[in-house]
Amino acid sequence: DFYAQKEADYRKEAEYSKNLQIQAKKEWEQKQKDMQMFYPMKLVDVKEGMRVIVEGKIFKREDKQTKKDKLLATFWFTDGSSSINFKMFEGKRWDLETINSFTVGKNCKIKGLVEFDSFSNQIEINVNKIELLPDDEARTDEATEKRVELHLHTKMSAMDAVSTITDYIDVAKAMGHKAIAITDHAVVQSFPEAQDMGKRKDIKIIYGAELYMVETQLDNVFNPCETPLNDGKYVVFDLETTGLSVIHDGITEFGAVKIRNGEVIDRMQRFINPGKIISSRITNLTNITNDMVKNEPTIDAILPDILEFFDDCILVAHNANFDIGFLNENLRRNNLPEITNPIIDSLALARAILKPMKSYRLGNVCRTYRVNYDDEVAHRADYDAQVLGDVFTLMIHQIMQGGKYNLLDLCELTGDDVYKIVYPYHMTALALNKTGLKNMFKLVSEANTKYFHGESRIPKERLEYYHEGLIYGSSCYNGDVFEAALNLSDDKLEKAMAFYDYIEIQPLEDYYHLIERGKLQDRDELIKSLHRIVDCAKKLNKLIVATGDVHFLDLKDKIFRDVFISNPTIGIGHKAHPLCDRRNPKAKNPSQYLRTTNEMLECYPYLPQEEVYEYVVTNTNKIADMIEEIKPVHDKLYTPKIDGADENLKKLC
C-alpha cells in the first residue's frame, strides 16, 4: 500500500507538471499573438489565419471599376522579405480620396487578417486599418566636391541592369551630382528619356555606350620568314601551367615533338616545379599533382634545355600567345633575350582555314581532321604536343593543296567573317559633341546589323575610323586592358592600353566574383593586377578614372539582378547570363550600385588617398567638363530637302 500510494503521488505530480507546461505554452503563444498586434512582423513569416501588423512599400497598383461604378484597388506590397496583396474597396470604410492617397512607392503600415482569396488563388491581407508612413529619405552625398558616374547601365542593357535612367537621375540630382553618363550595352534607347529628365532636373547627361570590340586580324605567324612549308623543321610544343597568368602563375610541364617531312624525329618532356601550389581545379584538369613536381627543377633550370631543343626550328603551338608569353616572361626574368624563332599559331590558322565552329579547341580541331583525341589523357603537355603535331601535318597538307607553299603565305590566310569567331572585349565610348554622337549612332548601327553575331560586335578598325568626337574608355573586367593586366606581359598591356583615351578602375567588390570562380587566386593577386593597370596608365600618361559599372540603383536592388543572373535560360536568345555559374548557384555577384562620393572613395584601399581622390573626383569631373551639352532628339521637325522631290513624287503617283 505504501509503494502504491507513492506511485499515485508521483503520477499526480507528473500530471500537474505536464498541465503547467501546457498552460505555459498557451500563455507564450497568446503573448506572441498579442505582440503581433503591436510590433510589425516580416511578410516571409506570415501565414493564413494570422492577425498581423506589417510595414512595407507599395510597388504596384491595379484599379478596376465594379458594376456599381465603385473603385476596387489591388495593391502589391513588400517589406523586402516577401510580398503580399491587399485590396481596398470604395465604400463606407474607404472613400475615394483615401484610396488614392496610397500610390506606388508609398510606405504604409497595415493591420488585418491573412485570408485565402479564391479569386487570386493566394493569401491576401483583409485590411482592418492602414496608415501612411513617411517616405524613404532621399540618398545624400555628403562630399563637398561630388564625383561623376561615367559607366552606368539602365534597363535597356537587356536582361542585365534593372533600373531606369529616370531612377538614376532622380538619385544623382538628390545627391548633388552635376552630371551622369549612360553606357548601355551597344544601344541608345535610353537617350530620349535621359534628355527629357536631364532638362527637368537640370543635370548634364553624358551620352555613351559600352560596345563589344573584336580584333579582325588573325595573327597566324609571328616572326615570319621565307621558308618552304615542305622543307621546314617544326617543333610542336605545349605547356601546362598553374593558371592563365604569365605574371602570377608558373609552368608545371613542357612537352614537344620535333617534326620534319611529316615524321617525328625527336621528343622532349619535362615536369617543372612552378614555385607555387597547384590548385585542385588545375589538378583535376591536367592530372598533375603537387607531389609530381615538388622535387623537379624550376623553369630557370629547364629554359636552356628548351631553347636547345627549339634550335632554329619553326615553333608551333595551339594559342601560341599563351605558350610563348609564358616562356618569354620567364626569359625576361632571367635577363635572357626573347624567342625570335618563327612561330605558327595553330589556333589562328584553324580559324582561317576551317569552316566556322563554335570552338577551335584542340579536341574539336582533331575531330575535324579525324585525329584521335582522348579526353581522359588530354591537357598533358606531351600528349597535346603529339596530337597537335599530327593535326599540324594535315593542316600544312591542306594549305599546300590550296596553292600556298611558303611560310609567308600563312600570314595572308584569313577566314571569312573573322569577327564571328574571335572573343569580344568590352569598351566604353562617350560622345564629346554632336559629331561624336553621330559617330556613336553609326557604331551602334553597324554593331547591331553588319557585325551582329549572337550579340552586337564592332571591329576595332571601325572604332578607330569613327573616333572623332568620341573618347574611349577601357571598361570593366571584361575589357582587354584588365585581361592583359591579369594574364599578359607588360609589353602587351601597354599595347592594349595605348588604344584608349582614359582607363577605368572599378571598386574591389566588382571583381571579387572572379576569385570565387577561379579566374583569380586571391585578393592579393587582384590588387597586383590593378596596380599594374594604374602603373601602366601613369607611364602612358593616360587619364585614370574610378567608375562603378553600375547595374542597379541601390544595394537592396541587387536581388533583382541576381534573378537575371541565376536563371540559365533567361538571357537574350535563351543564353545564360555571363555571370551565371551553374556549378555554384550560390556564387556571389558584383555589388554594382550607384555609389556616393564617400562610398566610392572607400573602394580603393590599396592606393594612396590623394590618388584615390584624383581618380574618383578630379578626373571624373574633368571628363564631364570636356563634354558639350548635346541633344540626341531635336525639339523641332527637320524635314529632309531633296532637289526635285516634289516633281518626282507627282510623276511616281
C-alpha positions as CSV (number, residue, x, y, z in Angstrom):
1,D,0.0,0.0,0.0
2,F,2.9,2.3,0.8
3,Y,4.5,1.9,-2.6
4,A,1.2,2.1,-4.4
5,Q,0.5,5.5,-2.6
6,K,3.9,6.7,-3.6
7,E,3.4,5.8,-7.2
8,A,0.0,7.6,-7.2
9,D,1.6,10.7,-5.8
10,Y,4.3,10.6,-8.4
11,R,1.7,10.3,-11.2
12,K,-0.2,13.2,-9.7
13,E,2.9,15.4,-9.6
14,A,3.8,14.4,-13.2
15,E,0.3,15.3,-14.4
16,Y,0.4,18.6,-12.6
17,S,3.8,19.4,-14.2
18,K,2.5,18.5,-17.6
19,N,-0.5,20.7,-17.2
20,L,1.8,23.6,-16.1
21,Q,3.9,23.1,-19.3
22,I,0.7,23.1,-21.5
23,Q,-0.5,26.2,-19.7
24,A,2.8,28.0,-20.1
25,K,2.9,27.1,-23.8
26,K,-0.6,28.5,-24.3
27,E,0.4,31.7,-22.5
28,W,3.5,32.1,-24.6
29,E,1.6,31.6,-27.8
30,Q,-1.0,34.2,-26.7
31,K,1.8,36.6,-25.8
32,Q,3.2,36.1,-29.3
33,K,-0.2,36.9,-30.8
34,D,-0.5,40.0,-28.6
35,M,3.0,41.1,-29.6
36,Q,2.0,40.9,-33.3
37,M,-0.7,43.5,-32.7
38,F,1.9,46.0,-31.6
39,Y,5.1,45.1,-33.5
40,P,5.3,44.6,-37.3
41,M,6.2,41.1,-38.4
42,K,8.1,40.0,-41.6
43,L,5.9,39.1,-44.5
44,V,8.0,35.9,-45.0
45,D,6.6,34.7,-41.7
46,V,3.0,35.5,-42.5
47,K,0.6,32.5,-42.7
48,E,-3.1,32.1,-43.4
49,G,-5.3,32.8,-40.3
50,M,-2.9,35.2,-38.6
51,R,-3.9,38.6,-37.4
52,V,-0.9,40.7,-38.3
53,I,0.7,44.2,-38.4
54,V,3.1,44.6,-41.2
55,E,5.1,47.5,-42.7
56,G,6.4,47.9,-46.2
57,K,6.2,49.6,-49.6
58,I,3.5,49.5,-52.3
59,F,5.3,48.6,-55.6
60,K,2.3,48.0,-57.9
61,R,-1.4,49.1,-58.0
62,E,-4.2,47.9,-60.2
63,D,-7.6,49.7,-60.4
64,K,-11.0,48.3,-61.5
65,Q,-14.5,49.7,-61.6
66,T,-17.2,47.5,-60.1
67,K,-20.7,47.1,-61.6
68,K,-21.9,49.7,-59.1
69,D,-19.2,52.1,-60.5
70,K,-17.1,51.9,-57.4
71,L,-13.3,51.6,-57.3
72,L,-11.6,48.3,-56.4
73,A,-7.9,48.9,-55.9
74,T,-5.5,45.9,-55.6
75,F,-2.1,46.7,-54.2
76,W,1.2,44.7,-54.3
77,F,3.1,45.2,-51.1
78,T,6.6,44.2,-50.0
79,D,8.9,44.6,-47.0
80,G,11.9,43.1,-48.7
81,S,11.5,39.6,-47.1
82,S,8.4,38.7,-49.2
83,S,5.4,40.2,-50.9
84,I,1.6,40.1,-50.5
85,N,-1.5,41.7,-51.9
86,F,-4.3,43.7,-50.2
87,K,-7.4,45.3,-51.6
88,M,-9.4,48.5,-50.8
89,F,-13.0,48.9,-51.9
90,E,-14.6,52.3,-52.3
91,G,-17.4,52.5,-49.8
92,K,-18.2,53.3,-46.2
93,R,-14.8,52.1,-44.9
94,W,-12.6,53.7,-47.6
95,D,-13.6,56.8,-49.5
96,L,-12.0,57.5,-52.9
97,E,-9.7,60.2,-51.6
98,T,-8.2,57.8,-49.0
99,I,-7.7,55.0,-51.5
100,N,-6.0,57.4,-54.0
101,S,-3.6,58.5,-51.3
102,F,-2.0,55.1,-51.4
103,T,0.2,55.1,-54.6
104,V,3.1,53.2,-55.9
105,G,6.2,53.9,-53.9
106,K,4.3,54.9,-50.7
107,N,5.3,53.3,-47.4
108,C,2.4,52.1,-45.2
109,K,1.5,50.1,-42.0
110,I,-1.3,47.6,-42.3
111,K,-3.3,45.7,-39.6
112,G,-5.5,42.9,-40.7
113,L,-6.4,39.2,-41.1
114,V,-4.4,37.0,-43.5
115,E,-7.0,35.1,-45.6
116,F,-7.0,32.9,-48.7
117,D,-8.6,34.7,-51.7
118,S,-10.3,32.3,-54.1
119,F,-10.2,34.8,-56.9
120,S,-6.4,35.4,-56.9
121,N,-5.8,31.9,-55.6
122,Q,-3.4,33.1,-52.9
123,I,-3.3,34.6,-49.4
124,E,-4.0,38.3,-49.0
125,I,-4.4,40.7,-46.1
126,N,-8.0,41.7,-45.3
127,V,-7.2,45.2,-44.1
128,N,-8.8,46.5,-40.9
129,K,-6.6,49.5,-40.5
130,I,-4.0,51.2,-42.8
131,E,-1.9,54.3,-42.4
132,L,0.8,56.0,-44.5
133,L,4.3,56.1,-43.2
134,P,7.0,58.7,-44.0
135,D,8.5,58.4,-47.5
136,D,12.1,57.0,-47.7
137,E,14.7,59.6,-47.2
138,A,16.5,60.6,-50.4
139,R,20.1,59.4,-50.6
140,T,22.5,62.2,-50.0
141,D,26.1,62.7,-50.9
142,E,27.9,64.5,-48.1
143,A,31.1,65.2,-50.0
144,T,32.0,68.8,-50.7
145,E,33.0,68.1,-54.3
146,K,31.0,65.3,-55.9
147,R,32.1,62.6,-58.2
148,V,30.5,61.9,-61.6
149,E,29.5,58.4,-62.7
150,L,30.9,57.6,-66.1
151,H,29.8,53.9,-66.5
152,L,26.2,53.1,-66.0
153,H,23.6,50.7,-67.4
154,T,19.8,51.1,-67.5
155,K,17.1,48.6,-68.2
156,M,18.0,49.0,-71.9
157,S,21.0,46.8,-71.2
158,A,18.7,43.8,-71.8
159,M,18.3,41.2,-69.1
160,D,21.3,42.8,-67.2
161,A,20.6,46.1,-65.5
162,V,17.3,46.7,-63.6
163,S,16.9,50.5,-63.1
164,T,15.6,53.2,-65.5
165,I,17.6,56.3,-66.3
166,T,14.9,58.3,-64.6
167,D,15.6,56.4,-61.4
168,Y,19.3,57.2,-61.7
169,I,18.9,60.8,-62.5
170,D,16.5,61.4,-59.6
171,V,19.0,60.0,-57.1
172,A,22.0,61.6,-58.8
173,K,20.3,65.0,-58.6
174,A,19.3,64.4,-54.9
175,M,23.0,63.6,-54.2
176,G,24.1,66.8,-55.9
177,H,25.9,65.3,-58.8
178,K,26.3,67.7,-61.7
179,A,26.4,65.0,-64.4
180,I,25.7,61.4,-65.1
181,A,26.6,59.1,-68.0
182,I,24.7,56.3,-69.8
183,T,26.7,53.4,-71.2
184,D,24.2,50.7,-72.1
185,H,25.3,47.6,-74.0
186,A,25.5,48.7,-77.6
187,V,22.1,50.5,-77.6
188,V,21.0,54.1,-77.2
189,Q,17.3,53.7,-76.4
190,S,17.6,55.5,-73.1
191,F,18.8,58.7,-74.7
192,P,15.4,60.4,-75.3
193,E,14.2,59.7,-71.7
194,A,17.6,60.9,-70.4
195,Q,17.4,64.1,-72.4
196,D,13.9,64.8,-71.0
197,M,14.9,64.1,-67.4
198,G,18.2,65.9,-67.7
199,K,16.3,69.1,-68.7
200,R,13.7,68.7,-65.9
201,K,16.3,68.0,-63.2
202,D,18.9,70.4,-64.6
203,I,21.6,67.7,-64.7
204,K,24.1,67.2,-67.5
205,I,23.7,63.9,-69.4
206,I,26.8,62.2,-70.9
207,Y,25.7,60.1,-73.8
208,G,27.7,56.9,-74.3
209,A,27.6,53.1,-74.9
210,E,29.5,50.0,-73.9
211,L,30.5,48.2,-77.1
212,Y,31.8,44.7,-77.8
213,M,35.1,45.2,-79.6
214,V,36.7,42.5,-81.7
215,E,40.0,42.1,-83.5
216,T,39.6,41.1,-87.1
217,Q,43.3,40.4,-87.8
218,L,44.3,36.8,-87.3
219,D,48.0,36.5,-86.3
220,N,48.7,33.2,-87.9
221,V,52.5,33.7,-87.8
222,F,54.9,35.7,-85.6
223,N,58.5,36.5,-86.7
224,P,57.7,35.2,-90.3
225,C,60.5,34.3,-92.7
226,E,60.6,33.0,-96.3
227,T,60.8,29.2,-95.8
228,P,59.1,26.5,-97.9
229,L,56.4,24.7,-95.9
230,N,57.5,21.3,-97.0
231,D,61.1,21.9,-96.2
232,G,60.6,23.3,-92.7
233,K,61.7,21.7,-89.4
234,Y,59.0,22.2,-86.8
235,V,58.9,22.0,-83.0
236,V,55.3,21.4,-81.9
237,F,55.0,22.1,-78.2
238,D,52.6,22.7,-75.3
239,L,52.8,23.9,-71.7
240,E,50.8,23.1,-68.7
241,T,50.6,25.8,-66.0
242,T,49.0,26.6,-62.7
243,G,46.8,29.2,-64.3
244,L,46.4,31.6,-67.2
245,S,48.5,34.5,-65.9
246,V,52.1,34.9,-67.0
247,I,52.6,37.2,-64.1
248,H,51.0,35.2,-61.3
249,D,51.3,31.6,-62.4
250,G,54.0,29.0,-63.1
251,I,54.8,26.3,-65.6
252,T,54.3,22.7,-64.5
253,E,55.1,20.7,-67.6
254,F,56.8,21.1,-71.0
255,G,56.1,18.7,-73.9
256,A,57.3,18.9,-77.5
257,V,57.8,16.9,-80.7
258,K,60.2,17.8,-83.5
259,I,58.8,17.1,-87.0
260,R,60.4,17.1,-90.4
261,N,58.7,15.9,-93.6
262,G,55.7,14.9,-91.6
263,E,57.7,12.5,-89.3
264,V,58.6,12.9,-85.6
265,I,62.4,12.9,-85.3
266,D,62.8,13.9,-81.6
267,R,60.8,14.4,-78.4
268,M,61.1,16.2,-75.1
269,Q,59.1,16.1,-71.9
270,R,59.9,17.7,-68.5
271,F,57.9,18.2,-65.3
272,I,58.7,21.6,-63.8
273,N,58.4,22.9,-60.2
274,P,56.1,26.0,-60.6
275,G,57.2,27.6,-57.4
276,K,53.6,27.7,-56.1
277,I,50.8,25.3,-55.1
278,I,48.8,23.6,-57.9
279,S,45.1,24.1,-57.1
280,S,42.7,21.1,-57.1
281,R,40.9,22.7,-60.1
282,I,44.2,22.5,-62.2
283,T,45.0,19.0,-60.9
284,N,41.5,17.8,-62.0
285,L,42.2,19.3,-65.4
286,T,45.8,18.2,-66.1
287,N,46.2,15.3,-63.6
288,I,49.4,16.9,-62.5
289,T,49.7,16.9,-58.7
290,N,51.9,18.8,-56.3
291,D,53.8,15.6,-55.4
292,M,54.7,15.0,-59.1
293,V,56.5,18.4,-59.4
294,K,57.8,19.1,-55.8
295,N,61.2,17.6,-56.5
296,E,61.6,18.7,-60.1
297,P,63.8,21.6,-61.3
298,T,62.3,25.1,-61.7
299,I,61.8,26.7,-65.1
300,D,65.1,28.7,-64.7
301,A,67.0,25.4,-64.9
302,I,64.9,24.0,-67.7
303,L,65.0,27.0,-70.0
304,P,68.4,26.2,-71.5
305,D,67.2,22.7,-72.4
306,I,64.1,24.1,-74.0
307,L,66.0,26.6,-76.1
308,E,68.5,24.0,-77.2
309,F,65.6,21.8,-78.3
310,F,64.0,24.7,-80.2
311,D,67.3,25.4,-82.0
312,D,66.4,27.3,-85.2
313,C,63.2,25.4,-85.9
314,I,59.8,26.9,-86.7
315,L,57.7,26.7,-83.5
316,V,54.0,25.6,-83.4
317,A,51.6,26.0,-80.5
318,H,47.8,26.0,-80.2
319,N,47.1,29.5,-78.9
320,A,50.8,30.5,-79.2
321,N,50.2,33.8,-77.5
322,F,49.7,31.9,-74.3
323,D,52.6,29.4,-74.5
324,I,55.2,31.9,-76.0
325,G,54.0,34.5,-73.5
326,F,54.9,32.2,-70.6
327,L,58.3,31.4,-72.0
328,N,59.2,35.0,-72.9
329,E,58.2,36.2,-69.4
330,N,60.5,33.7,-67.8
331,L,63.3,34.6,-70.2
332,R,62.9,38.3,-69.3
333,R,63.0,37.4,-65.6
334,N,66.3,35.6,-66.2
335,N,67.7,38.6,-68.3
336,L,67.7,36.4,-71.5
337,P,66.5,37.6,-75.0
338,E,63.0,36.7,-76.1
339,I,62.3,33.9,-78.6
340,T,63.0,35.0,-82.2
341,N,62.1,31.8,-84.0
342,P,59.2,31.9,-86.5
343,I,56.1,30.9,-84.6
344,I,52.9,29.5,-86.0
345,D,49.7,29.7,-84.0
346,S,47.7,26.7,-85.0
347,L,44.6,28.1,-83.3
348,A,44.5,31.2,-85.5
349,L,45.4,29.0,-88.5
350,A,42.5,26.7,-87.8
351,R,40.1,29.7,-87.7
352,A,41.5,30.8,-91.0
353,I,41.2,27.6,-93.0
354,L,38.4,25.6,-91.3
355,K,34.7,26.2,-91.6
356,P,33.1,28.2,-88.7
357,M,32.9,26.2,-85.5
358,K,31.6,27.1,-82.0
359,S,35.1,26.3,-80.6
360,Y,38.5,25.8,-82.1
361,R,39.9,24.0,-79.1
362,L,42.5,21.3,-79.9
363,G,40.0,18.5,-79.3
364,N,37.5,20.0,-81.8
365,V,40.2,20.6,-84.4
366,C,41.4,17.0,-84.0
367,R,37.9,15.7,-84.6
368,T,37.6,17.8,-87.8
369,Y,40.8,16.1,-89.1
370,R,39.8,12.7,-87.7
371,V,42.8,12.6,-85.4
372,N,42.1,10.6,-82.3
373,Y,41.9,12.8,-79.2
374,D,41.5,11.0,-75.8
375,D,39.8,13.4,-73.4
376,E,40.9,11.2,-70.5
377,V,44.6,12.0,-71.1
378,A,44.2,15.4,-72.7
379,H,45.7,18.5,-71.1
380,R,49.0,16.9,-70.6
381,A,51.8,18.7,-72.4
382,D,53.4,15.7,-74.0
383,Y,50.1,14.2,-75.2
384,D,48.8,17.5,-76.5
385,A,52.0,18.2,-78.4
386,Q,51.8,14.7,-80.0
387,V,48.3,15.1,-81.3
388,L,48.9,18.7,-82.3
389,G,51.8,17.5,-84.4
390,D,49.6,15.1,-86.2
391,V,46.9,17.8,-86.8
392,F,49.5,20.3,-88.0
393,T,50.9,17.9,-90.6
394,L,47.4,17.6,-92.0
395,M,46.8,21.4,-91.9
396,I,50.1,22.0,-93.9
397,H,49.0,19.4,-96.4
398,Q,45.6,21.2,-96.8
399,I,47.2,24.6,-97.2
400,M,49.6,23.4,-99.8
401,Q,46.7,21.9,-101.8
402,G,45.3,25.4,-101.8
403,G,48.3,26.7,-103.6
404,K,50.2,28.1,-100.6
405,Y,53.8,26.8,-100.3
406,N,55.7,29.3,-98.2
407,L,55.6,30.3,-94.6
408,L,55.0,33.9,-95.6
409,D,51.8,32.8,-97.4
410,L,50.3,31.8,-94.0
411,C,50.3,35.4,-93.0
412,E,47.8,36.2,-95.8
413,L,45.4,33.4,-94.8
414,T,42.2,34.8,-93.2
415,G,38.8,33.3,-92.8
416,D,35.5,34.9,-93.9
417,D,33.7,36.9,-91.2
418,V,36.5,36.7,-88.7
419,Y,34.5,38.9,-86.3
420,K,32.2,35.9,-85.7
421,I,34.9,33.7,-84.3
422,V,37.1,35.9,-82.1
423,Y,36.4,36.8,-78.5
424,P,34.8,40.3,-78.0
425,Y,36.1,42.7,-75.3
426,H,34.1,45.4,-73.6
427,M,35.0,49.1,-74.2
428,T,33.3,52.3,-73.3
429,A,32.6,55.2,-75.7
430,L,31.4,58.7,-74.6
431,A,30.2,61.4,-77.0
432,L,32.1,64.8,-76.6
433,N,29.9,66.7,-79.1
434,K,27.4,66.3,-82.0
435,T,30.0,64.8,-84.3
436,G,30.7,62.2,-81.6
437,L,27.1,61.5,-81.1
438,K,26.6,60.9,-84.8
439,N,29.6,58.6,-84.9
440,M,28.2,56.7,-81.9
441,F,24.9,56.2,-83.7
442,K,26.9,54.8,-86.7
443,L,28.9,52.4,-84.5
444,V,25.8,51.2,-82.7
445,S,24.0,50.6,-86.1
446,E,26.9,48.7,-87.5
447,A,27.4,46.7,-84.3
448,N,23.7,45.6,-84.4
449,T,23.4,44.9,-88.1
450,K,26.5,44.3,-90.2
451,Y,28.7,42.8,-87.4
452,F,26.0,41.2,-85.3
453,H,26.7,37.6,-84.3
454,G,24.8,36.3,-81.3
455,E,25.4,39.7,-79.8
456,S,26.4,43.1,-81.2
457,R,30.1,43.4,-82.2
458,I,32.2,46.1,-83.6
459,P,35.7,45.6,-85.2
460,K,38.5,47.7,-83.7
461,E,39.3,49.3,-87.0
462,R,35.7,50.7,-87.2
463,L,36.2,52.2,-83.7
464,E,39.4,53.9,-85.0
465,Y,37.5,55.1,-88.1
466,Y,34.7,56.7,-86.1
467,H,36.9,58.1,-83.2
468,E,36.3,61.8,-84.0
469,G,34.1,63.4,-81.3
470,L,34.3,60.3,-79.1
471,I,36.5,59.3,-76.2
472,Y,37.2,55.7,-75.5
473,G,37.4,54.0,-72.0
474,S,38.9,50.6,-71.1
475,S,35.6,49.5,-69.5
476,C,35.4,46.7,-66.9
477,Y,36.8,43.2,-66.0
478,N,35.6,42.1,-69.5
479,G,37.9,44.6,-71.2
480,D,41.2,43.7,-72.9
481,V,43.1,46.0,-70.5
482,F,42.1,44.1,-67.4
483,E,42.7,40.8,-69.3
484,A,46.2,41.9,-70.2
485,A,46.9,43.1,-66.6
486,L,45.8,39.8,-65.3
487,N,47.4,37.4,-67.7
488,L,49.9,39.1,-70.2
489,S,53.3,40.7,-70.2
490,D,53.9,44.4,-69.6
491,D,54.5,45.0,-73.4
492,K,51.1,43.5,-74.3
493,L,49.4,45.5,-71.5
494,E,50.9,48.7,-72.9
495,K,49.8,47.8,-76.4
496,A,46.3,47.2,-75.3
497,M,46.1,50.3,-73.2
498,A,47.5,52.6,-76.0
499,F,44.2,52.4,-77.8
500,Y,42.2,54.2,-75.0
501,D,41.7,57.8,-74.1
502,Y,41.1,57.0,-70.4
503,I,41.5,54.0,-68.2
504,E,38.8,52.7,-65.8
505,I,39.2,51.1,-62.4
506,Q,36.3,49.8,-60.5
507,P,35.6,49.0,-56.8
508,L,37.2,45.8,-55.5
509,E,33.8,44.3,-55.0
510,D,33.2,44.4,-58.7
511,Y,36.0,41.9,-59.2
512,Y,35.6,39.5,-56.2
513,H,33.4,37.1,-58.2
514,L,36.5,36.4,-60.3
515,I,38.2,34.9,-57.2
516,E,35.2,32.8,-56.4
517,R,35.0,31.5,-59.9
518,G,38.7,30.6,-60.0
519,K,39.9,33.2,-62.6
520,L,41.9,34.9,-59.8
521,Q,43.6,33.0,-56.9
522,D,43.1,35.6,-54.2
523,R,42.6,39.3,-53.3
524,D,46.4,39.9,-53.4
525,E,46.5,38.7,-57.0
526,L,43.6,41.0,-57.9
527,I,45.3,44.0,-56.3
528,K,48.6,43.3,-58.1
529,S,46.7,43.3,-61.4
530,L,45.0,46.6,-60.6
531,H,48.4,48.1,-59.6
532,R,49.7,47.0,-63.0
533,I,46.8,48.9,-64.7
534,V,47.5,52.1,-62.6
535,D,51.3,52.0,-63.1
536,C,51.0,51.4,-66.9
537,A,48.4,54.2,-67.2
538,K,50.8,56.6,-65.5
539,K,53.6,55.5,-67.7
540,L,51.5,56.2,-70.8
541,N,50.0,59.4,-69.4
542,K,46.5,58.1,-69.6
543,L,43.7,59.7,-67.5
544,I,42.6,57.2,-64.8
545,V,39.0,57.4,-63.6
546,A,37.1,55.4,-61.0
547,T,33.8,54.1,-62.4
548,G,31.1,51.9,-60.8
549,D,30.0,49.9,-63.8
550,V,26.5,50.5,-62.3
551,H,23.7,48.0,-63.0
552,F,21.2,48.9,-60.2
553,L,20.3,51.9,-58.2
554,D,20.6,50.8,-54.5
555,L,22.4,47.9,-52.8
556,K,19.0,46.5,-51.9
557,D,18.1,46.2,-55.6
558,K,20.9,43.7,-56.2
559,I,18.5,40.8,-55.6
560,F,16.6,41.7,-58.8
561,R,19.7,41.5,-61.0
562,D,20.7,38.2,-59.2
563,V,17.4,36.8,-60.6
564,F,18.5,37.6,-64.1
565,I,21.9,36.1,-63.5
566,S,20.8,32.9,-61.8
567,N,18.4,31.7,-64.5
568,P,20.4,29.9,-67.2
569,T,17.8,30.5,-69.9
570,I,16.6,34.0,-69.2
571,G,19.1,35.9,-71.3
572,I,18.9,37.1,-74.9
573,G,18.5,34.1,-77.3
574,H,18.0,31.9,-74.2
575,K,21.7,32.1,-73.4
576,A,22.9,32.1,-69.8
577,H,24.0,35.4,-68.3
578,P,27.8,35.7,-68.4
579,L,27.9,35.7,-64.6
580,C,25.7,32.6,-64.3
581,D,27.7,29.8,-62.6
582,R,25.8,26.6,-62.9
583,R,28.4,24.7,-60.9
584,N,28.0,27.1,-58.0
585,P,24.5,28.6,-58.0
586,K,25.1,30.3,-54.7
587,A,28.1,32.2,-56.0
588,K,28.1,35.9,-55.1
589,N,27.7,38.5,-57.9
590,P,29.2,42.0,-58.0
591,S,27.5,44.8,-55.9
592,Q,27.4,47.3,-58.8
593,Y,25.1,50.1,-57.4
594,L,25.3,53.9,-57.8
595,R,27.7,54.9,-55.0
596,T,28.1,58.2,-53.3
597,T,31.4,60.0,-53.5
598,N,32.5,58.9,-50.0
599,E,31.4,55.3,-50.7
600,M,33.5,55.3,-53.8
601,L,36.5,56.8,-52.1
602,E,36.5,53.9,-49.7
603,C,36.6,51.3,-52.5
604,Y,40.3,51.6,-53.3
605,P,42.2,50.9,-50.0
606,Y,45.3,49.7,-52.0
607,L,46.0,53.2,-53.3
608,P,47.2,56.4,-51.6
609,Q,44.3,58.6,-50.6
610,E,45.4,61.6,-52.7
611,E,45.5,59.3,-55.8
612,V,42.0,57.9,-55.0
613,Y,40.6,61.4,-54.7
614,E,42.1,62.2,-58.1
615,Y,40.6,59.2,-59.8
616,V,37.2,59.3,-58.1
617,V,36.5,63.1,-58.1
618,T,39.0,65.2,-60.0
619,N,39.3,63.1,-63.2
620,T,35.6,62.2,-63.5
621,N,34.7,65.9,-63.3
622,K,37.5,66.6,-65.8
623,I,35.9,64.3,-68.4
624,A,32.4,65.7,-67.6
625,D,33.7,69.2,-68.2
626,M,35.1,68.1,-71.6
627,I,31.7,67.1,-72.9
628,E,29.4,69.5,-74.6
629,E,25.6,69.8,-73.9
630,I,24.1,67.6,-76.6
631,K,20.5,66.9,-77.7
632,P,20.1,63.5,-79.3
633,V,16.4,64.3,-80.0
634,H,15.5,67.6,-81.7
635,D,12.6,69.6,-80.4
636,K,11.6,70.7,-83.9
637,L,10.8,68.8,-87.1
638,Y,13.7,68.9,-89.6
639,T,12.3,67.6,-92.8
640,P,14.9,66.5,-95.4
641,K,15.2,68.6,-98.6
642,I,15.9,66.8,-101.8
643,D,16.1,68.7,-105.2
644,G,13.2,67.8,-107.5
645,A,11.5,65.7,-104.9
646,D,8.0,67.3,-105.4
647,E,8.1,66.8,-109.2
648,N,9.4,63.2,-108.8
649,L,6.7,62.4,-106.4
650,K,4.0,63.6,-108.8
651,K,5.5,61.5,-111.6
652,L,5.5,58.4,-109.4
653,C,1.9,59.0,-108.4
